[in-house]
Amino acid sequence: MKTVGKIYSIFIYLCLYAPIVIMVLYSFNAVRSTSALSFDYASSKYEFGHWYAEAFQNEYALNALRNSLILALLSAIAATLLGTLAAYGLHHLKMRRIRSAITTVTNIPMMNPDIVTGISMMLLFATVFAIIRIGETGFATLLIAHITFNLPYVILSIMPRLRQMDKNLPEAALDLGCTPVKSFFLVQLPFLFPAILSGFIMAFTLSLDDYVISLFLSGPKFETLPVFIFGLARKSVPPTIYALSTLFLIMVLGLLVFSNIMQARMEKKNNIN
């Protein structure tokens, strides 16, 4: 049974990661054709890393990448701030029924299909723009939408950490002369920091990766990198897409490694204290 379990696990991991490995290999392809994989650069007119260089020379790709990074960073910061305050307020709400109802409503954007969220928000902004007779979809609409669907993930990340916190910690800080605000920043916030960081990383990654909602809410003046990549893939699949996707993968892996290192350090520090 153990051998069967190992074989099954290997098969699952192959199904999950083999396509990613193949994509990375094709980003270093020595030929332009995606039907053949070659690393024979001696007989090729392309140099090693040519598709990455071509991707960085593409003005539209760089502009889309910059838009995605700015949007992801701002939406993650806003969602983390709002989500931290919301989780803290929900945790200290004494009325359980109201707390349960608010939590259920908050989780709707997380459970809702992306296409439904994208269409509904597009209709909402279209109605608002028709009423005020000004405005268009673009950065502002995308920022609001990304904050909206990121909030539940941040709250879900922080709430378990709040439940784990010893109730005597804030009270002890107050007994030692701290004000409620000072107690929050000196005692509770450091304890919650690993969960807050995890929520921020998750919000940043989800915003960076989003395509469906961004497709409905992006405008002619503001286009994210996933929308740009899918736009190229409709006609053909140039190797620069594999290079851009690999860069996306490296960025997300770097964020995950950073998040794990920071959480481990904070956990070690809290255990020592």
Residue pairs with C-beta under 8 A, 6 or more apart in sequence:
20 249
23 242
23 245
23 246
23 249
24 242
24 246
24 249
25 37
26 34
26 37
26 239
26 242
27 51
27 52
27 239
27 242
27 243
27 245
27 246
28 39
28 48
28 49
28 51
29 36
29 37
29 38
29 39
29 51
29 239
29 242
30 38
30 39
30 40
30 41
30 44
30 46
31 38
31 44
31 46
32 46
32 238
32 239
34 237
34 239
38 44
41 47
41 48
47 53
51 239
51 240
51 242
51 243
52 243
52 247
54 240
54 243
55 61
55 240
55 243
55 244
55 247
56 62
58 240
60 228
61 225
61 228
61 240
61 244
63 223
64 223
64 224
64 225
64 227
64 228
65 225
65 244
67 139
67 222
67 223
67 224
67 225
68 208
68 224
68 225
68 226
69 208
71 139
71 142
71 143
71 146
71 207
71 224
72 146
72 204
72 205
72 207
72 208
73 204
74 143
75 143
75 146
75 147
75 150
75 203
75 207
76 150
76 200
76 203
76 204
76 207
77 200
78 143
78 147
79 146
79 147
79 150
79 151
79 153
79 154
79 199
79 203
80 154
80 196
80 199
80 200
80 203
82 147
82 151
82 154
83 150
83 151
83 153
83 154
83 155
83 157
83 158
83 199
83 203
84 154
84 158
84 192
84 196
84 199
86 106
86 151
86 155
87 154
87 155
87 158
87 159
87 162
88 158
88 162
88 184
90 99
90 102
90 103
90 155
90 159
91 159
91 162
91 163
93 99
93 102
103 155
106 151
106 152
106 155
107 152
107 156
108 152
109 117
109 148
109 149
109 151
109 152
110 149
110 152
110 153
110 156
114 149
114 210
114 212
114 213
115 212
117 145
117 148
117 149
117 212
117 213
118 145
118 212
118 213
118 214
118 215
118 216
118 217
119 216
121 141
121 144
121 145
121 148
121 213
121 216
121 217
122 137
122 216
122 217
125 135
125 137
125 141
125 217
128 135
129 135
129 136
136 219
137 217
137 218
137 219
138 218
138 219
138 221
138 222
139 219
139 221
139 222
141 217
141 219
142 214
142 217
142 218
142 222
142 224
145 213
145 214
145 217
146 206
146 207
146 210
146 213
146 214
149 206
149 210
149 213
150 202
150 203
150 206
150 207
153 199
153 202
153 203
153 206
154 196
154 199
154 200
154 202
154 203
155 199
156 199
157 195
157 196
157 198
157 199
157 202
158 192
158 195
158 196
158 199
160 195
161 191
161 192
161 194
161 195
162 192
162 195
165 188
165 191
165 192
169 187
169 188
169 191
170 180
170 183
170 184
170 187
170 188
172 187
173 182
173 183
173 186
173 187
174 180
174 183
178 186
178 187
189 196
190 266
190 270
191 270
193 266
194 262
194 263
194 266
194 267
197 259
197 262
197 263
197 266
198 259
198 263
201 255
201 256
201 258
201 259
204 255
205 252
205 255
208 225
208 248
208 251
208 252
209 226
209 248
209 252
210 224
210 226
211 224
211 226
211 227
211 230
214 224
214 226
214 227
215 227
215 230
218 224
218 227
223 231
225 244
225 248
229 241
229 244
229 245
232 238
232 240
232 241
233 241
